[in-house]
Amino acid sequence: MKTNKSFAKRLRVTKKGKVIARAPGHNHFNAKRSGKEHQHKNRTTNMVFTNVNRSRFLAN
């Protein structure tokens, strides 16, 4: 099965094997958001994959 390269570029694997991605909703329409909301969006999110999906979205 081929790796989904466009999605794989948005992920990062940590030393312990966790998969981390940027939280959605960062790109536009942020001017009216509060500072607290901006900070909260800045955090990364952990992606939970099954073994099948892990091999599909991440290169070996």
PQR file with spaces between the fields and no chain letter, atoms N, CA, C, O and H, PARSE charges and radii, in Angstrom:
ATOM       1  N    MET     1       0.834   -1.172    0.000 -0.4000 1.5000
ATOM       2  CA   MET     1       0.000    0.000    0.000 -0.0000 2.0000
ATOM       3  C    MET     1       0.886    1.246    0.000  0.5500 1.7000
ATOM       4  O    MET     1       1.897    1.298    0.701 -0.5500 1.4000
ATOM       5  N    LYS     2       0.500    2.243   -0.790 -0.4000 1.5000
ATOM       6  CA   LYS     2       1.288    3.468   -0.871 -0.0000 2.0000
ATOM       7  C    LYS     2       1.053    4.351    0.350  0.5500 1.7000
ATOM       8  O    LYS     2      -0.031    4.351    0.934 -0.5500 1.4000
ATOM       9  H    LYS     2      -0.321    2.201   -1.360  0.4000 1.0000
ATOM      10  N    THR     3       2.082    5.101    0.724 -0.4000 1.5000
ATOM      11  CA   THR     3       1.971    6.056    1.821 -0.0000 2.0000
ATOM      12  C    THR     3       1.306    7.323    1.307  0.5500 1.7000
ATOM      13  O    THR     3       1.627    7.788    0.213 -0.5500 1.4000
ATOM      14  H    THR     3       2.963    5.101    0.250  0.4000 1.0000
ATOM      15  N    ASN     4       0.392    7.884    2.072 -0.4000 1.5000
ATOM      16  CA   ASN     4      -0.244    9.147    1.719 -0.0000 2.0000
ATOM      17  C    ASN     4       0.727   10.278    2.069  0.5500 1.7000
ATOM      18  O    ASN     4       0.764   10.740    3.209 -0.5500 1.4000
ATOM      19  H    ASN     4       0.131    7.507    2.961  0.4000 1.0000
ATOM      20  N    LYS     5       1.509   10.716    1.086 -0.4000 1.5000
ATOM      21  CA   LYS     5       2.613   11.655    1.324 -0.0000 2.0000
ATOM      22  C    LYS     5       2.129   13.021    1.799  0.5500 1.7000
ATOM      23  O    LYS     5       2.755   13.630    2.666 -0.5500 1.4000
ATOM      24  H    LYS     5       1.479   10.340    0.160  0.4000 1.0000
ATOM      25  N    SER     6       1.019   13.511    1.240 -0.4000 1.5000
ATOM      26  CA   SER     6       0.560   14.849    1.615 -0.0000 2.0000
ATOM      27  C    SER     6       0.177   14.901    3.088  0.5500 1.7000
ATOM      28  O    SER     6       0.418   15.909    3.753 -0.5500 1.4000
ATOM      29  H    SER     6       0.509   13.017    0.536  0.4000 1.0000
ATOM      30  N    PHE     7      -0.410   13.838    3.601 -0.4000 1.5000
ATOM      31  CA   PHE     7      -0.787   13.796    5.015 -0.0000 2.0000
ATOM      32  C    PHE     7       0.419   13.481    5.886  0.5500 1.7000
ATOM      33  O    PHE     7       0.537   14.004    6.994 -0.5500 1.4000
ATOM      34  H    PHE     7      -0.606   13.019    3.061  0.4000 1.0000
ATOM      35  N    ALA     8       1.311   12.635    5.398 -0.4000 1.5000
ATOM      36  CA   ALA     8       2.489   12.240    6.168 -0.0000 2.0000
ATOM      37  C    ALA     8       3.398   13.436    6.454  0.5500 1.7000
ATOM      38  O    ALA     8       4.085   13.457    7.475 -0.5500 1.4000
ATOM      39  H    ALA     8       1.216   12.210    4.498  0.4000 1.0000
ATOM      40  N    LYS     9       3.407   14.433    5.561 -0.4000 1.5000
ATOM      41  CA   LYS     9       4.238   15.619    5.760 -0.0000 2.0000
ATOM      42  C    LYS     9       3.742   16.472    6.925  0.5500 1.7000
ATOM      43  O    LYS     9       4.503   17.271    7.472 -0.5500 1.4000
ATOM      44  H    LYS     9       2.849   14.416    4.732  0.4000 1.0000
ATOM      45  N    ARG    10       2.485   16.313    7.308 -0.4000 1.5000
ATOM      46  CA   ARG    10       1.914   17.105    8.397 -0.0000 2.0000
ATOM      47  C    ARG    10       2.091   16.451    9.754  0.5500 1.7000
ATOM      48  O    ARG    10       1.704   17.026   10.771 -0.5500 1.4000
ATOM      49  H    ARG    10       1.867   15.664    6.864  0.4000 1.0000
ATOM      50  N    LEU    11       2.665   15.268    9.787 -0.4000 1.5000
ATOM      51  CA   LEU    11       2.822   14.526   11.033 -0.0000 2.0000
ATOM      52  C    LEU    11       4.276   14.492   11.466  0.5500 1.7000
ATOM      53  O    LEU    11       5.186   14.624   10.648 -0.5500 1.4000
ATOM      54  H    LEU    11       2.979   14.801    8.961  0.4000 1.0000
ATOM      55  N    ARG    12       4.481   14.314   12.756 -0.4000 1.5000
ATOM      56  CA   ARG    12       5.830   14.158   13.287 -0.0000 2.0000
ATOM      57  C    ARG    12       5.794   13.031   14.301  0.5500 1.7000
ATOM      58  O    ARG    12       4.881   12.964   15.125 -0.5500 1.4000
ATOM      59  H    ARG    12       3.741   14.206   13.421  0.4000 1.0000
ATOM      60  N    VAL    13       6.774   12.149   14.250 -0.4000 1.5000
ATOM      61  CA   VAL    13       6.846   11.035   15.189 -0.0000 2.0000
ATOM      62  C    VAL    13       7.882   11.374   16.247  0.5500 1.7000
ATOM      63  O    VAL    13       9.013   11.737   15.924 -0.5500 1.4000
ATOM      64  H    VAL    13       7.516   12.203   13.581  0.4000 1.0000
ATOM      65  N    THR    14       7.495   11.256   17.513 -0.4000 1.5000
ATOM      66  CA   THR    14       8.404   11.572   18.607 -0.0000 2.0000
ATOM      67  C    THR    14       9.340   10.400   18.871  0.5500 1.7000
ATOM      68  O    THR    14       9.214    9.332   18.272 -0.5500 1.4000
ATOM      69  H    THR    14       6.577   10.961   17.776  0.4000 1.0000
ATOM      70  N    LYS    15      10.272   10.625   19.773 -0.4000 1.5000
ATOM      71  CA   LYS    15      11.255    9.606   20.131 -0.0000 2.0000
ATOM      72  C    LYS    15      10.593    8.344   20.675  0.5500 1.7000
ATOM      73  O    LYS    15      11.061    7.233   20.428 -0.5500 1.4000
ATOM      74  H    LYS    15      10.375   11.493   20.259  0.4000 1.0000
ATOM      75  N    LYS    16       9.502    8.523   21.417 -0.4000 1.5000
ATOM      76  CA   LYS    16       8.809    7.376   22.006 -0.0000 2.0000
ATOM      77  C    LYS    16       7.753    6.776   21.091  0.5500 1.7000
ATOM      78  O    LYS    16       7.074    5.822   21.471 -0.5500 1.4000
ATOM      79  H    LYS    16       9.122    9.426   21.619  0.4000 1.0000
ATOM      80  N    GLY    17       7.606    7.325   19.885 -0.4000 1.5000
ATOM      81  CA   GLY    17       6.690    6.740   18.913 -0.0000 2.0000
ATOM      82  C    GLY    17       5.319    7.378   18.836  0.5500 1.7000
ATOM      83  O    GLY    17       4.458    6.893   18.102 -0.5500 1.4000
ATOM      84  H    GLY    17       8.157    8.099   19.576  0.4000 1.0000
ATOM      85  N    LYS    18       5.094    8.461   19.580 -0.4000 1.5000
ATOM      86  CA   LYS    18       3.808    9.154   19.473 -0.0000 2.0000
ATOM      87  C    LYS    18       3.770    9.924   18.162  0.5500 1.7000
ATOM      88  O    LYS    18       4.797   10.402   17.679 -0.5500 1.4000
ATOM      89  H    LYS    18       5.794    8.855   20.176  0.4000 1.0000
ATOM      90  N    VAL    19       2.586   10.040   17.596 -0.4000 1.5000
ATOM      91  CA   VAL    19       2.414   10.795   16.361 -0.0000 2.0000
ATOM      92  C    VAL    19       1.752   12.121   16.718  0.5500 1.7000
ATOM      93  O    VAL    19       0.678   12.145   17.319 -0.5500 1.4000
ATOM      94  H    VAL    19       1.751    9.652   17.988  0.4000 1.0000
ATOM      95  N    ILE    20       2.400   13.224   16.345 -0.4000 1.5000
ATOM      96  CA   ILE    20       1.933   14.552   16.707 -0.0000 2.0000
ATOM      97  C    ILE    20       1.611   15.339   15.445  0.5500 1.7000
ATOM      98  O    ILE    20       2.343   15.279   14.457 -0.5500 1.4000
ATOM      99  H    ILE    20       3.272   13.204   15.856  0.4000 1.0000
ATOM     100  N    ALA    21       0.498   16.083   15.492 -0.4000 1.5000
ATOM     101  CA   ALA    21       0.100   16.926   14.373 -0.0000 2.0000
ATOM     102  C    ALA    21      -0.345   18.279   14.900  0.5500 1.7000
ATOM     103  O    ALA    21      -0.659   18.434   16.080 -0.5500 1.4000
ATOM     104  H    ALA    21      -0.097   16.131   16.295  0.4000 1.0000
ATOM     105  N    ARG    22      -0.365   19.237   14.017 -0.4000 1.5000
ATOM     106  CA   ARG    22      -0.834   20.572   14.356 -0.0000 2.0000
ATOM     107  C    ARG    22      -2.361   20.544   14.434  0.5500 1.7000
ATOM     108  O    ARG    22      -3.018   19.924   13.598 -0.5500 1.4000
ATOM     109  H    ARG    22      -0.110   19.111   13.058  0.4000 1.0000
ATOM     110  N    ALA    23      -2.915   21.212   15.431 -0.4000 1.5000
ATOM     111  CA   ALA    23      -4.370   21.243   15.578 -0.0000 2.0000
ATOM     112  C    ALA    23      -5.001   22.021   14.426  0.5500 1.7000
ATOM     113  O    ALA    23      -4.389   22.964   13.925 -0.5500 1.4000
ATOM     114  H    ALA    23      -2.381   21.716   16.110  0.4000 1.0000
ATOM     115  N    PRO    24      -6.201   21.657   13.994 -0.5600 1.5000
ATOM     116  CA   PRO    24      -6.841   22.364   12.879  0.2800 2.0000
ATOM     117  C    PRO    24      -7.348   23.741   13.298  0.5500 1.7000
ATOM     118  O    PRO    24      -7.491   24.028   14.487 -0.5500 1.4000
ATOM     119  N    GLY    25      -7.617   24.582   12.310 -0.4000 1.5000
ATOM     120  CA   GLY    25      -8.211   25.885   12.577 -0.0000 2.0000
ATOM     121  C    GLY    25      -7.219   26.992   12.839  0.5500 1.7000
ATOM     122  O    GLY    25      -7.523   27.902   13.609 -0.5500 1.4000
ATOM     123  H    GLY    25      -7.501   24.348   11.344  0.4000 1.0000
ATOM     124  N    HIS    26      -6.034   26.958   12.227 -0.4000 1.5000
ATOM     125  CA   HIS    26      -4.996   27.961   12.467 -0.0000 2.0000
ATOM     126  C    HIS    26      -4.870   29.000   11.364  0.5500 1.7000
ATOM     127  O    HIS    26      -4.347   30.086   11.611 -0.5500 1.4000
ATOM     128  H    HIS    26      -5.787   26.218   11.601  0.4000 1.0000
ATOM     129  N    ASN    27      -5.324   28.706   10.179 -0.4000 1.5000
ATOM     130  CA   ASN    27      -4.872   29.447    9.014 -0.0000 2.0000
ATOM     131  C    ASN    27      -5.494   30.827    8.819  0.5500 1.7000
ATOM     132  O    ASN    27      -4.772   31.779    8.522 -0.5500 1.4000
ATOM     133  H    ASN    27      -5.749   27.823    9.979  0.4000 1.0000
ATOM     134  N    HIS    28      -6.795   30.963    8.973 -0.4000 1.5000
ATOM     135  CA   HIS    28      -7.401   32.269    8.736 -0.0000 2.0000
ATOM     136  C    HIS    28      -8.611   32.456    9.634  0.5500 1.7000
ATOM     137  O    HIS    28      -9.024   31.534   10.339 -0.5500 1.4000
ATOM     138  H    HIS    28      -7.382   30.190    9.214  0.4000 1.0000
ATOM     139  N    PHE    29      -9.178   33.660    9.604 -0.4000 1.5000
ATOM     140  CA   PHE    29     -10.285   34.072   10.477 -0.0000 2.0000
ATOM     141  C    PHE    29      -9.869   34.037   11.941  0.5500 1.7000
ATOM     142  O    PHE    29     -10.643   33.600   12.792 -0.5500 1.4000
ATOM     143  H    PHE    29      -8.843   34.409    9.031  0.4000 1.0000
ATOM     144  N    ASN    30      -8.667   34.488   12.242 -0.4000 1.5000
ATOM     145  CA   ASN    30      -8.183   34.463   13.617 -0.0000 2.0000
ATOM     146  C    ASN    30      -8.120   35.844   14.266  0.5500 1.7000
ATOM     147  O    ASN    30      -7.819   35.946   15.455 -0.5500 1.4000
ATOM     148  H    ASN    30      -8.038   34.843   11.550  0.4000 1.0000
ATOM     149  N    ALA    31      -8.395   36.906   13.512 -0.4000 1.5000
ATOM     150  CA   ALA    31      -8.245   38.261   14.045 -0.0000 2.0000
ATOM     151  C    ALA    31      -9.200   38.525   15.203  0.5500 1.7000
ATOM     152  O    ALA    31      -8.838   39.213   16.159 -0.5500 1.4000
ATOM     153  H    ALA    31      -8.639   36.823   12.546  0.4000 1.0000
ATOM     154  N    LYS    32     -10.398   37.994   15.129 -0.4000 1.5000
ATOM     155  CA   LYS    32     -11.372   38.280   16.188 -0.0000 2.0000
ATOM     156  C    LYS    32     -11.282   37.324   17.369  0.5500 1.7000
ATOM     157  O    LYS    32     -12.013   37.486   18.347 -0.5500 1.4000
ATOM     158  H    LYS    32     -10.692   37.436   14.353  0.4000 1.0000
ATOM     159  N    ARG    33     -10.420   36.353   17.299 -0.4000 1.5000
ATOM     160  CA   ARG    33     -10.273   35.390   18.395 -0.0000 2.0000
ATOM     161  C    ARG    33      -9.497   36.016   19.555  0.5500 1.7000
ATOM     162  O    ARG    33      -8.644   36.878   19.342 -0.5500 1.4000
ATOM     163  H    ARG    33      -9.826   36.221   16.505  0.4000 1.0000
ATOM     164  N    SER    34      -9.791   35.590   20.755 -0.4000 1.5000
ATOM     165  CA   SER    34      -9.098   36.120   21.927 -0.0000 2.0000
ATOM     166  C    SER    34      -7.687   35.538   22.017  0.5500 1.7000
ATOM     167  O    SER    34      -7.373   34.539   21.371 -0.5500 1.4000
ATOM     168  H    SER    34     -10.484   34.890   20.927  0.4000 1.0000
ATOM     169  N    GLY    35      -6.845   36.180   22.828 -0.4000 1.5000
ATOM     170  CA   GLY    35      -5.481   35.692   23.017 -0.0000 2.0000
ATOM     171  C    GLY    35      -5.461   34.310   23.631  0.5500 1.7000
ATOM     172  O    GLY    35      -4.612   33.482   23.298 -0.5500 1.4000
ATOM     173  H    GLY    35      -7.100   36.992   23.353  0.4000 1.0000
ATOM     174  N    LYS    36      -6.394   34.064   24.524 -0.4000 1.5000
ATOM     175  CA   LYS    36      -6.485   32.751   25.167 -0.0000 2.0000
ATOM     176  C    LYS    36      -6.776   31.664   24.134  0.5500 1.7000
ATOM     177  O    LYS    36      -6.220   30.567   24.190 -0.5500 1.4000
ATOM     178  H    LYS    36      -7.083   34.736   24.794  0.4000 1.0000
ATOM     179  N    GLU    37      -7.656   31.990   23.197 -0.4000 1.5000
ATOM     180  CA   GLU    37      -8.009   31.023   22.154 -0.0000 2.0000
ATOM     181  C    GLU    37      -6.821   30.761   21.228  0.5500 1.7000
ATOM     182  O    GLU    37      -6.595   29.627   20.806 -0.5500 1.4000
ATOM     183  H    GLU    37      -8.108   32.881   23.152  0.4000 1.0000
ATOM     184  N    HIS    38      -6.055   31.827   20.913 -0.4000 1.5000
ATOM     185  CA   HIS    38      -4.861   31.670   20.077 -0.0000 2.0000
ATOM     186  C    HIS    38      -3.863   30.730   20.744  0.5500 1.7000
ATOM     187  O    HIS    38      -3.315   29.834   20.101 -0.5500 1.4000
ATOM     188  H    HIS    38      -6.239   32.749   21.257  0.4000 1.0000
ATOM     189  N    GLN    39      -3.635   30.938   22.026 -0.4000 1.5000
ATOM     190  CA   GLN    39      -2.678   30.101   22.747 -0.0000 2.0000
ATOM     191  C    GLN    39      -3.141   28.654   22.785  0.5500 1.7000
ATOM     192  O    GLN    39      -2.340   27.733   22.632 -0.5500 1.4000
ATOM     193  H    GLN    39      -4.080   31.666   22.549  0.4000 1.0000
ATOM     194  N    HIS    40      -4.425   28.462   22.988 -0.4000 1.5000
ATOM     195  CA   HIS    40      -4.956   27.104   23.060 -0.0000 2.0000
ATOM     196  C    HIS    40      -4.803   26.389   21.721  0.5500 1.7000
ATOM     197  O    HIS    40      -4.513   25.193   21.683 -0.5500 1.4000
ATOM     198  H    HIS    40      -5.076   29.211   23.112  0.4000 1.0000
ATOM     199  N    LYS    41      -4.998   27.116   20.625 -0.4000 1.5000
ATOM     200  CA   LYS    41      -4.864   26.518   19.294 -0.0000 2.0000
ATOM     201  C    LYS    41      -3.414   26.201   18.950  0.5500 1.7000
ATOM     202  O    LYS    41      -3.145   25.350   18.101 -0.5500 1.4000
ATOM     203  H    LYS    41      -5.234   28.088   20.656  0.4000 1.0000
ATOM     204  N    ASN    42      -2.470   26.891   19.615 -0.4000 1.5000
ATOM     205  CA   ASN    42      -1.057   26.685   19.308 -0.0000 2.0000
ATOM     206  C    ASN    42      -0.549   25.314   19.719  0.5500 1.7000
ATOM     207  O    ASN    42       0.477   24.861   19.213 -0.5500 1.4000
ATOM     208  H    ASN    42      -2.688   27.582   20.304  0.4000 1.0000
ATOM     209  N    ARG    43      -1.242   24.653   20.618 -0.4000 1.5000
ATOM     210  CA   ARG    43      -0.794   23.350   21.085 -0.0000 2.0000
ATOM     211  C    ARG    43      -0.962   22.299   19.994  0.5500 1.7000
ATOM     212  O    ARG    43      -1.836   22.407   19.133 -0.5500 1.4000
ATOM     213  H    ARG    43      -2.076   25.021   21.029  0.4000 1.0000
ATOM     214  N    THR    44      -0.124   21.299   20.047 -0.4000 1.5000
ATOM     215  CA   THR    44      -0.240   20.200   19.095 -0.0000 2.0000
ATOM     216  C    THR    44      -1.189   19.147   19.647  0.5500 1.7000
ATOM     217  O    THR    44      -1.486   19.127   20.842 -0.5500 1.4000
ATOM     218  H    THR    44       0.586   21.211   20.746  0.4000 1.0000
ATOM     219  N    THR    45      -1.660   18.272   18.763 -0.4000 1.5000
ATOM     220  CA   THR    45      -2.570   17.215   19.189 -0.0000 2.0000
ATOM     221  C    THR    45      -1.945   15.866   18.901  0.5500 1.7000
ATOM     222  O    THR    45      -1.217   15.706   17.921 -0.5500 1.4000
ATOM     223  H    THR    45      -1.419   18.288   17.793  0.4000 1.0000
ATOM     224  N    ASN    46      -2.226   14.903   19.748 -0.4000 1.5000
ATOM     225  CA   ASN    46      -1.753   13.544   19.522 -0.0000 2.0000
ATOM     226  C    ASN    46      -2.714   12.829   18.589  0.5500 1.7000
ATOM     227  O    ASN    46      -3.928   12.881   18.782 -0.5500 1.4000
ATOM     228  H    ASN    46      -2.817   15.032   20.544  0.4000 1.0000
ATOM     229  N    MET    47      -2.181   12.172   17.593 -0.4000 1.5000
ATOM     230  CA   MET    47      -2.999   11.400   16.668 -0.0000 2.0000
ATOM     231  C    MET    47      -2.950    9.943   17.112  0.5500 1.7000
ATOM     232  O    MET    47      -1.875    9.416   17.400 -0.5500 1.4000
ATOM     233  H    MET    47      -1.194   12.130   17.436  0.4000 1.0000
ATOM     234  N    VAL    48      -4.094    9.299   17.167 -0.4000 1.5000
ATOM     235  CA   VAL    48      -4.154    7.896   17.562 -0.0000 2.0000
ATOM     236  C    VAL    48      -4.472    7.084   16.313  0.5500 1.7000
ATOM     237  O    VAL    48      -5.504    7.283   15.673 -0.5500 1.4000
ATOM     238  H    VAL    48      -4.967    9.727   16.933  0.4000 1.0000
ATOM     239  N    PHE    49      -3.573    6.170   15.979 -0.4000 1.5000
ATOM     240  CA   PHE    49      -3.730    5.351   14.782 -0.0000 2.0000
ATOM     241  C    PHE    49      -3.807    3.881   15.151  0.5500 1.7000
ATOM     242  O    PHE    49      -3.202    3.441   16.128 -0.5500 1.4000
ATOM     243  H    PHE    49      -2.734    6.008   16.499  0.4000 1.0000
ATOM     244  N    THR    50      -4.552    3.129   14.362 -0.4000 1.5000
ATOM     245  CA   THR    50      -4.458    1.675   14.442 -0.0000 2.0000
ATOM     246  C    THR    50      -3.214    1.274   13.662  0.5500 1.7000
ATOM     247  O    THR    50      -2.648    2.097   12.943 -0.5500 1.4000
ATOM     248  H    THR    50      -5.044    3.486   13.567  0.4000 1.0000
ATOM     249  N    ASN    51      -2.786    0.048   13.788 -0.4000 1.5000
ATOM     250  CA   ASN    51      -1.576   -0.389   13.084 -0.0000 2.0000
ATOM     251  C    ASN    51      -1.736   -0.305   11.574  0.5500 1.7000
ATOM     252  O    ASN    51      -0.779    0.015   10.868 -0.5500 1.4000
ATOM     253  H    ASN    51      -3.245   -0.621   14.373  0.4000 1.0000
ATOM     254  N    VAL    52      -2.927   -0.587   11.074 -0.4000 1.5000
ATOM     255  CA   VAL    52      -3.160   -0.523    9.626 -0.0000 2.0000
ATOM     256  C    VAL    52      -3.009    0.912    9.145  0.5500 1.7000
ATOM     257  O    VAL    52      -2.322    1.164    8.154 -0.5500 1.4000
ATOM     258  H    VAL    52      -3.704   -0.846   11.648  0.4000 1.0000
ATOM     259  N    ASN    53      -3.637    1.847    9.828 -0.4000 1.5000
ATOM     260  CA   ASN    53      -3.553    3.244    9.415 -0.0000 2.0000
ATOM     261  C    ASN    53      -2.166    3.826    9.632  0.5500 1.7000
ATOM     262  O    ASN    53      -1.732    4.680    8.860 -0.5500 1.4000
ATOM     263  H    ASN    53      -4.195    1.643   10.632  0.4000 1.0000
ATOM     264  N    ARG    54      -1.468    3.385   10.657 -0.4000 1.5000
ATOM     265  CA   ARG    54      -0.104    3.866   10.893 -0.0000 2.0000
ATOM     266  C    ARG    54       0.785    3.536    9.699  0.5500 1.7000
ATOM     267  O    ARG    54       1.562    4.383    9.259 -0.5500 1.4000
ATOM     268  H    ARG    54      -1.821    2.691   11.285  0.4000 1.0000
ATOM     269  N    SER    55       0.684    2.332    9.175 -0.4000 1.5000
ATOM     270  CA   SER    55       1.507    1.956    8.027 -0.0000 2.0000
ATOM     271  C    SER    55       1.049    2.675    6.767  0.5500 1.7000
ATOM     272  O    SER    55       1.844    2.892    5.853 -0.5500 1.4000
ATOM     273  H    SER    55       0.053    1.644    9.533  0.4000 1.0000
ATOM     274  N    ARG    56      -0.223    3.046    6.713 -0.4000 1.5000
ATOM     275  CA   ARG    56      -0.736    3.717    5.530 -0.0000 2.0000
ATOM     276  C    ARG    56      -0.279    5.172    5.466  0.5500 1.7000
ATOM     277  O    ARG    56       0.045    5.672    4.389 -0.5500 1.4000
ATOM     278  H    ARG    56      -0.869    2.870    7.456  0.4000 1.0000
ATOM     279  N    PHE    57      -0.252    5.852    6.607 -0.4000 1.5000
ATOM     280  CA   PHE    57       0.053    7.275    6.609 -0.0000 2.0000
ATOM     281  C    PHE    57       1.504    7.596    6.916  0.5500 1.7000
ATOM     282  O    PHE    57       1.942    8.717    6.658 -0.5500 1.4000
ATOM     283  H    PHE    57      -0.516    5.446    7.482  0.4000 1.0000
ATOM     284  N    LEU    58       2.262    6.660    7.453 -0.4000 1.5000
ATOM     285  CA   LEU    58       3.653    6.925    7.784 -0.0000 2.0000
ATOM     286  C    LEU    58       4.571    6.014    6.990  0.5500 1.7000
ATOM     287  O    LEU    58       4.287    4.830    6.809 -0.5500 1.4000
ATOM     288  H    LEU    58       1.907    5.749    7.663  0.4000 1.0000
ATOM     289  N    ALA    59       5.669    6.576    6.523 -0.4000 1.5000
ATOM     290  CA   ALA    59       6.639    5.762    5.795 -0.0000 2.0000
ATOM     291  C    ALA    59       7.324    4.811    6.764  0.5500 1.7000
ATOM     292  O    ALA    59       7.452    5.112    7.950 -0.5500 1.4000
ATOM     293  H    ALA    59       5.899    7.538    6.671  0.4000 1.0000
ATOM     294  N    ASN    60       7.760    3.676    6.266 -0.4000 1.5000
ATOM     295  CA   ASN    60       8.375    2.663    7.143 -0.0000 2.0000
ATOM     296  C    ASN    60       9.741    3.056    7.537  0.5500 1.7000
ATOM     297  O    ASN    60      10.407    2.326    8.271 -0.5500 1.4000
ATOM     298  H    ASN    60       7.657    3.431    5.302  0.4000 1.0000
